[in-house]
Each structure stands twice: as structure tokens, then as C-alpha cells.
Amino acid sequence: MEAKAYLKYARISPRKVSIVLDLIRGKDVATAMAILKNTNKIACESLEKLLASAVANAENNFGMDVSKLYVSTCFVTPGPTLKRIMPRAQGRAYRIFKRTSHVTMVVSEKE
């Protein structure tokens, strides 16, 4: 049995999120939460909430034991990119890409 949680349209680059997801993939929930609390990356704040949501889904919707849960799957895909313009010298304009992310986190019970 597995429980999922999704974070959509997060205003952070998928490249930055994937660095943090690589740290917690395959870890048990308590270790993963400790890693997220003590890692100095901007993505950790939203991923903490996402992990807590996945654990709550597992406990309340499927009746799983929280002490046996681990992060079985977590991945990030790019969302829509916001395109903005930055004024530059001599009337030029540079394109700025504000990237978004869709994050999926799955927790499962260890046998």
C-alpha cells in the first residue's frame, strides 16, 4: 500500500528541488524529516509540508503505521514557465524565465 501527495505550481526551479529530493529518496520518514529540517536549501520548507501531507494521507486514508513508513518514490517535473522581460542597456530587453515545479511524493510501508 502506498500514499501519495502532490505539490503543483511551486515557484522554484525543478533543478533546485531535485537536489533535495535525492537526499531523502529511500529514507524512512523520521530520517527524511530530520534531513529536510537541517538542510539549508529553499526547497526544504515546501518539501517538509509535502512529506507531512503524504504521511497524514497514509495514516488517515489508508490506516498505515507511521513508524513503518519510508519515502519510496519522489520526483519533480517542470511546470509552466513564466516568461518575464528584464530591461537592459540601450533599449534592449532580455527574457527571464521563472520556472515552476510539480513534485510528487509517495510513502510506503516497509514489510
MODA-V271124 format. One record per pair of residues at least 4 apart in sequence whose ideal C-beta (glycine too) atoms are under 6 Angstrom apart, sorted by the first residue. I is the first residue (numbers start at 1). J is the second residue. Records with the same first field share a line. If there is no record, write none. Layout:
BEGIN
I = J + J
END
This chain:
BEGIN
1 = 62
2 = 106 + 108
3 = 54 + 57 + 58 + 62 + 107
4 = 106
5 = 50 + 53 + 54 + 57 + 105
6 = 104
7 = 50 + 103
8 = 102
9 = 79 + 100
10 = 46 + 101
11 = 100
12 = 16 + 17 + 43 + 101
13 = 99
14 = 76 + 78 + 101
16 = 43
17 = 43 + 76 + 101
18 = 76
20 = 41 + 43 + 44 + 47
21 = 74
23 = 35
24 = 32 + 35 + 71
25 = 74
27 = 31 + 32 + 71
28 = 70
29 = 55 + 69
32 = 71
35 = 39
36 = 44 + 47 + 48
39 = 44
43 = 47
50 = 105
54 = 105 + 107
56 = 60
57 = 61
58 = 62 + 64 + 69 + 107
59 = 66
64 = 109
68 = 109 + 110
69 = 107
70 = 110
71 = 107
72 = 106 + 108
73 = 106
74 = 105
75 = 104
76 = 101 + 103
77 = 102
79 = 100 + 101 + 102
80 = 100
81 = 97 + 99
82 = 98
84 = 96
85 = 93
86 = 94 + 96
87 = 93
88 = 92 + 94
END
